[in-house]
Amino acid sequence: MKWILVGLASLVSLAASAPLNKRASFAAVRPPAVPLAVRQPYLSTWSFADSIVGNWPEFWTGGQIKGWSAFARVDGKAYPIMGNPGQDPIGSAGNAAQTSLTITPTKSIYVMQAGAVKVTMTFLSPVEPQSPQLQSIPLSYLQIQAQSTDGNSHSVQIMVDISAEWANAYATQQAQWTVDSSVNVNGGTLQTFTVQSTTQTEFSENNQYPNWGTAIWSILNANGLTWQSGDNAATMRTSFVSNGKLANTNNANFRAINNGYPIFGFAHDLGNIGGNASPVLTYVIGHVRPRSITWQGNPVNAYWMNFWSNWQGLLQFFYNDLPNAISRNNYLDASISNAATSANGGNYEAIVALAV
């Protein structure tokens, strides 16, 4: 990792004195996979398809689904905007249309059209060449915002969920989960789901995915939040499609991942949305393992444990750091874009962005 960080730092330094370009749009390059949450080898989830909707996100090795789906419910009609949940809910209005995709060194930005409402989903996986501390954080951001496109006001609800597939690579493994509201941040309290394999085997893998550690899925308890955890995927999504909200309940019937595919969902009622964009919903997703590797036969703590004693402190910092992370990574994006374009044009810029 050291040489990667040094190389990025050098590229930023070379570009710092030049005027900054707009972000790359990838009009000429179709990436083989689009990064969604990419911070570490074990937190590396991508979209391998042309569209983020109608296809499930997968682990970086390919073929290993990491259930992550979203709906935009507009005037009572629900449109899948991420993942492939369309076969589950009864009464959904059909997938939203993906109208654009922009990829930068640190972000993937999808624009989806759900009826008369535009939904922008920004996946931010910070790259922090100046700070091993920040680079060690195994968490990533997703931001969602809605806006009317026809000049009229529309009732909008958003639901996003992850499945227990984030706990283990093998769907026959049993998962367990908790609901946590102990983390206080700027603006209020986080509502957090943690999901993990019931049987933990440190420093072992299934299909290159860890057999130990905990998936973290979190959002601020605001903007009309309702939540639900542990129920079957089809049941919960169908309920949201019908009602536009979740039940604020936790089904603690721990079971195999493929037994109904328990999911962990957040729903927000954004009210009537017109030409002005809705409040931004900011989600945090990640996978934490306090002990990360063995060195000469001895367990070694993850590097982030030098700064935070548990995942709650890590999550609190990461959520509160969002404005700074956006600023740092916007500058990094523009610096790399400028340097790469100056070196060899737009296609080279696209390749460099994907390499980062």
C-alpha positions as CSV (number, residue, x, y, z in Angstrom):
1,M,0.0,0.0,0.0
2,K,2.9,2.4,0.8
3,W,4.0,2.7,-2.9
4,I,0.4,3.2,-4.0
5,L,0.0,6.1,-1.6
6,V,3.3,7.6,-2.4
7,G,2.6,7.4,-6.2
8,L,-0.8,9.1,-5.7
9,A,0.7,11.8,-3.5
10,S,3.3,12.5,-6.2
11,L,0.6,12.7,-8.9
12,V,-1.4,15.2,-6.8
13,S,1.7,17.2,-6.2
14,L,2.5,17.4,-9.9
15,A,-1.0,18.6,-10.7
16,A,-1.6,20.9,-7.8
17,S,-0.4,24.1,-9.5
18,A,-2.4,23.6,-12.6
19,P,-6.1,24.6,-13.2
20,L,-8.5,21.9,-12.3
21,N,-10.7,20.1,-14.8
22,K,-14.3,18.9,-14.4
23,R,-14.7,15.3,-13.4
24,A,-14.3,12.6,-16.1
25,S,-17.6,11.5,-17.7
26,F,-16.4,8.2,-19.3
27,A,-18.3,9.0,-22.5
28,A,-15.7,7.0,-24.5
29,V,-14.8,4.2,-22.1
30,R,-17.2,1.6,-20.7
31,P,-15.5,0.3,-17.5
32,P,-15.5,-3.5,-17.0
33,A,-16.8,-3.0,-13.5
34,V,-18.0,0.1,-11.6
35,P,-16.7,0.5,-8.0
36,L,-19.5,0.9,-5.4
37,A,-17.8,0.3,-2.0
38,V,-14.1,-0.2,-2.5
39,R,-11.8,0.4,0.5
40,Q,-10.0,-2.9,1.2
41,P,-9.7,-6.4,-0.4
42,Y,-12.5,-7.5,1.9
43,L,-14.6,-4.4,1.3
44,S,-14.7,-4.4,-2.5
45,T,-18.2,-4.4,-4.0
46,W,-18.8,-3.6,-7.7
47,S,-21.4,-3.4,-10.4
48,F,-20.4,-5.7,-13.2
49,A,-23.2,-4.7,-15.5
50,D,-24.1,-1.9,-17.9
51,S,-26.9,-0.8,-15.4
52,I,-26.9,-0.7,-11.7
53,V,-30.6,-1.7,-11.6
54,G,-31.6,-5.2,-12.8
55,N,-28.3,-6.7,-11.6
56,W,-26.9,-7.5,-8.2
57,P,-23.7,-5.9,-6.9
58,E,-20.9,-8.5,-6.5
59,F,-17.7,-9.0,-4.6
60,W,-14.6,-8.1,-6.6
61,T,-13.9,-11.7,-7.6
62,G,-17.2,-11.8,-9.6
63,G,-20.1,-14.2,-9.2
64,Q,-20.5,-13.6,-5.4
65,I,-23.6,-11.5,-4.8
66,K,-23.5,-8.8,-2.1
67,G,-27.2,-8.0,-1.8
68,W,-27.6,-4.2,-2.0
69,S,-30.9,-2.8,-3.4
70,A,-32.8,0.4,-3.5
71,F,-36.3,1.7,-4.4
72,A,-37.6,5.1,-5.2
73,R,-41.4,5.3,-4.5
74,V,-42.9,8.1,-6.5
75,D,-46.6,9.1,-6.0
76,G,-47.3,5.6,-4.7
77,K,-45.4,3.7,-7.5
78,A,-42.1,2.0,-6.6
79,Y,-39.2,1.9,-9.0
80,P,-36.1,-0.3,-8.3
81,I,-33.1,2.0,-8.6
82,M,-30.3,-0.5,-7.5
83,G,-29.8,-4.2,-7.4
84,N,-32.3,-6.8,-8.8
85,P,-35.2,-6.8,-6.4
86,G,-37.8,-6.4,-9.2
87,Q,-38.9,-10.1,-9.0
88,D,-39.7,-9.8,-5.3
89,P,-42.1,-6.9,-4.7
90,I,-45.7,-7.0,-5.9
91,G,-46.9,-3.8,-7.4
92,S,-43.6,-2.2,-8.3
93,A,-43.7,0.0,-11.4
94,G,-40.7,-1.4,-13.2
95,N,-37.1,-0.4,-13.0
96,A,-36.0,3.2,-13.1
97,A,-34.0,4.2,-16.2
98,Q,-30.3,4.8,-15.8
99,T,-29.7,8.1,-17.6
100,S,-26.0,8.7,-16.8
101,L,-22.9,7.3,-15.0
102,T,-19.9,9.4,-14.1
103,I,-16.8,7.8,-12.6
104,T,-14.0,9.7,-10.9
105,P,-11.0,8.3,-9.1
106,T,-13.0,8.2,-5.8
107,K,-16.7,8.3,-6.9
108,S,-19.3,6.5,-9.0
109,I,-22.3,8.7,-9.7
110,Y,-25.5,7.2,-11.1
111,V,-28.5,9.3,-12.2
112,M,-31.8,7.3,-12.4
113,Q,-35.1,8.4,-13.7
114,A,-38.0,7.1,-11.6
115,G,-41.2,8.4,-13.1
116,A,-41.0,12.2,-13.0
117,V,-38.3,12.2,-10.3
118,K,-34.5,12.1,-10.9
119,V,-32.6,10.2,-8.2
120,T,-28.8,10.7,-7.9
121,M,-26.8,8.0,-6.2
122,T,-23.2,8.9,-5.3
123,F,-20.9,6.1,-4.1
124,L,-17.8,7.6,-2.5
125,S,-14.9,5.4,-1.5
126,P,-12.4,7.9,-0.2
127,V,-8.8,7.6,-1.3
128,E,-6.5,9.2,1.3
129,P,-2.8,9.2,0.0
130,Q,-1.9,11.8,2.7
131,S,-3.0,9.7,5.7
132,P,-2.5,6.0,6.5
133,Q,-4.9,6.5,9.3
134,L,-7.7,7.7,7.0
135,Q,-6.8,5.2,4.3
136,S,-7.1,2.3,6.9
137,I,-10.8,3.0,7.5
138,P,-12.9,0.0,6.1
139,L,-16.0,2.1,5.5
140,S,-17.6,3.7,2.5
141,Y,-20.3,6.3,1.8
142,L,-23.5,6.2,-0.3
143,Q,-25.5,9.4,-0.8
144,I,-28.9,9.7,-2.4
145,Q,-30.9,12.8,-3.5
146,A,-34.2,13.2,-5.4
147,Q,-35.5,16.0,-7.5
148,S,-38.6,16.5,-9.7
149,T,-38.0,16.8,-13.4
150,D,-41.4,17.9,-14.7
151,G,-41.9,21.1,-12.7
152,N,-44.5,19.5,-10.5
153,S,-44.3,18.3,-6.9
154,H,-44.2,14.5,-6.2
155,S,-44.4,12.4,-3.1
156,V,-41.1,10.5,-2.7
157,Q,-40.0,7.7,-0.4
158,I,-36.6,6.0,-0.6
159,M,-35.7,2.5,0.7
160,V,-32.2,1.0,0.7
161,D,-31.3,-2.4,2.1
162,I,-28.4,-4.9,2.3
163,S,-28.7,-8.6,2.7
164,A,-27.1,-11.1,5.1
165,E,-24.9,-12.0,2.1
166,W,-22.5,-9.4,3.5
167,A,-21.8,-11.7,6.4
168,N,-20.2,-14.6,4.5
169,A,-19.5,-15.9,1.0
170,Y,-21.5,-19.1,1.6
171,A,-25.2,-18.7,1.6
172,T,-25.7,-21.8,3.7
173,Q,-23.8,-20.2,6.7
174,Q,-26.0,-18.9,9.6
175,A,-26.0,-15.1,10.1
176,Q,-26.9,-13.1,13.2
177,W,-27.4,-9.4,13.6
178,T,-28.0,-6.5,16.0
179,V,-29.6,-3.1,15.9
180,D,-27.6,-0.3,17.5
181,S,-28.5,3.3,18.2
182,S,-25.6,4.2,20.6
183,V,-23.5,6.3,18.2
184,N,-24.1,10.1,18.5
185,V,-22.9,12.3,15.6
186,N,-23.3,15.8,14.3
187,G,-27.0,16.1,13.7
188,G,-28.3,13.3,16.0
189,T,-28.0,9.6,16.4
190,L,-27.0,6.9,13.9
191,Q,-29.3,3.9,13.3
192,T,-27.0,1.0,12.6
193,F,-27.3,-2.7,11.7
194,T,-24.4,-5.1,12.3
195,V,-24.4,-8.4,10.5
196,Q,-22.0,-11.3,10.9
197,S,-21.6,-15.1,10.6
198,T,-22.7,-16.9,13.7
199,T,-19.5,-19.0,13.6
200,Q,-16.4,-16.8,13.4
201,T,-13.1,-18.2,12.1
202,E,-10.4,-15.7,12.4
203,F,-8.0,-15.3,9.4
204,S,-9.9,-17.7,7.2
205,E,-11.8,-17.1,4.0
206,N,-14.6,-18.5,1.8
207,N,-14.0,-17.7,-1.9
208,Q,-11.6,-14.9,-0.7
209,Y,-14.3,-13.3,1.5
210,P,-13.6,-13.3,5.3
211,N,-15.0,-15.8,7.7
212,W,-14.7,-13.3,10.6
213,G,-15.7,-9.7,11.2
214,T,-18.9,-7.6,11.0
215,A,-20.7,-5.8,8.2
216,I,-21.8,-2.3,9.2
217,W,-24.8,-0.6,7.7
218,S,-25.8,2.8,9.1
219,I,-27.6,6.1,8.6
220,L,-28.7,9.2,10.6
221,N,-32.0,8.8,12.3
222,A,-33.7,11.7,10.5
223,N,-35.8,12.6,7.4
224,G,-38.7,10.4,8.4
225,L,-36.6,7.3,8.9
226,T,-38.2,3.9,9.4
227,W,-36.2,0.7,9.6
228,Q,-36.6,-3.0,9.7
229,S,-34.3,-6.0,10.0
230,G,-34.1,-9.7,9.7
231,D,-37.3,-10.4,7.7
232,N,-37.4,-12.1,4.4
233,A,-36.3,-10.0,1.5
234,A,-39.5,-10.4,-0.5
235,T,-41.8,-9.7,2.4
236,M,-40.0,-6.5,3.5
237,R,-39.6,-5.0,0.1
238,T,-43.3,-5.8,-0.8
239,S,-44.4,-4.0,2.4
240,F,-42.4,-0.9,1.4
241,V,-43.8,-0.9,-2.1
242,S,-47.3,-1.0,-0.6
243,N,-46.9,1.4,2.3
244,G,-43.8,3.5,1.7
245,K,-42.4,2.8,5.1
246,L,-40.9,0.0,7.3
247,A,-42.1,-1.4,10.6
248,N,-39.3,-0.3,13.0
249,T,-38.9,-4.0,14.1
250,N,-36.1,-6.5,14.4
251,N,-36.7,-10.1,13.5
252,A,-34.1,-11.9,15.6
253,N,-34.7,-15.3,14.0
254,F,-31.1,-16.0,13.2
255,R,-30.8,-18.4,10.3
256,A,-29.0,-19.4,7.2
257,I,-28.3,-16.6,4.7
258,N,-30.3,-18.3,2.0
259,N,-33.3,-19.0,4.3
260,G,-35.5,-16.1,2.9
261,Y,-32.4,-13.9,2.5
262,P,-32.9,-11.7,5.6
263,I,-32.3,-8.0,4.8
264,F,-31.7,-4.8,6.7
265,G,-33.5,-1.8,5.4
266,F,-33.8,1.9,5.9
267,A,-36.7,3.9,4.4
268,H,-37.2,7.6,4.3
269,D,-40.3,9.7,3.6
270,L,-38.9,12.8,1.8
271,G,-42.4,14.3,1.5
272,N,-43.3,16.3,-1.6
273,I,-40.3,17.0,-3.8
274,G,-40.4,19.7,-6.4
275,G,-37.7,21.5,-8.5
276,N,-35.5,21.9,-5.4
277,A,-33.5,18.8,-4.6
278,S,-34.4,16.8,-1.5
279,P,-32.2,16.5,1.6
280,V,-29.2,14.3,1.0
281,L,-29.5,10.8,2.6
282,T,-26.0,9.6,3.7
283,Y,-25.5,5.9,4.3
284,V,-22.3,4.2,5.6
285,I,-21.4,0.7,4.7
286,G,-18.3,-1.4,5.6
287,H,-16.8,-4.5,7.1
288,V,-14.7,-4.3,10.3
289,R,-12.3,-6.8,11.8
290,P,-10.5,-5.6,14.9
291,R,-7.7,-8.2,14.3
292,S,-6.7,-8.0,10.7
293,I,-3.7,-10.3,9.9
294,T,-1.2,-12.6,11.5
295,W,2.5,-11.8,11.5
296,Q,4.9,-14.6,12.2
297,G,2.1,-16.6,13.8
298,N,0.8,-13.8,16.0
299,P,-2.5,-11.9,15.5
300,V,-2.1,-8.2,14.7
301,N,-4.7,-5.5,15.2
302,A,-6.1,-3.6,12.2
303,Y,-4.3,-0.3,11.7
304,W,-7.4,1.7,12.5
305,M,-7.4,0.2,16.0
306,N,-4.5,2.5,16.8
307,F,-6.9,5.4,16.7
308,W,-10.3,4.0,17.6
309,S,-10.9,1.3,20.2
310,N,-14.1,-0.1,18.6
311,W,-16.3,0.1,15.5
312,Q,-18.6,2.6,17.2
313,G,-15.8,5.2,17.5
314,L,-14.6,4.5,14.0
315,L,-18.2,4.9,12.6
316,Q,-18.7,8.1,14.6
317,F,-15.5,9.7,13.2
318,F,-16.2,8.5,9.6
319,Y,-19.7,9.9,9.5
320,N,-18.7,13.3,11.0
321,D,-15.8,13.5,8.7
322,L,-18.0,13.4,5.6
323,P,-17.7,17.1,4.6
324,N,-14.0,17.0,4.9
325,A,-13.8,13.7,3.0
326,I,-15.9,15.2,0.2
327,S,-13.6,18.2,0.0
328,R,-10.4,16.2,0.0
329,N,-11.6,13.7,-2.6
330,N,-13.1,16.4,-4.9
331,Y,-9.6,17.9,-5.0
332,L,-7.9,14.6,-5.5
333,D,-10.4,13.7,-8.3
334,A,-9.7,17.0,-10.1
335,S,-6.0,16.9,-9.6
336,I,-5.7,13.4,-11.0
337,S,-8.0,14.2,-13.9
338,N,-6.1,17.3,-14.8
339,A,-2.7,15.5,-14.7
340,A,-3.9,12.5,-16.7
341,T,-5.7,14.6,-19.3
342,S,-2.6,16.8,-19.8
343,A,-0.4,13.8,-20.1
344,N,-2.4,11.9,-22.8
345,G,-6.0,12.9,-23.2
346,G,-9.5,11.9,-22.1
347,N,-9.2,8.1,-22.6
348,Y,-6.0,8.0,-20.5
349,E,-7.8,10.0,-17.9
350,A,-10.5,7.4,-17.7
351,I,-8.0,4.6,-17.4
352,V,-6.1,6.4,-14.6
353,A,-9.4,7.0,-12.7
354,L,-10.2,3.3,-12.8
355,A,-6.7,2.4,-11.8
356,V,-7.0,4.6,-8.7
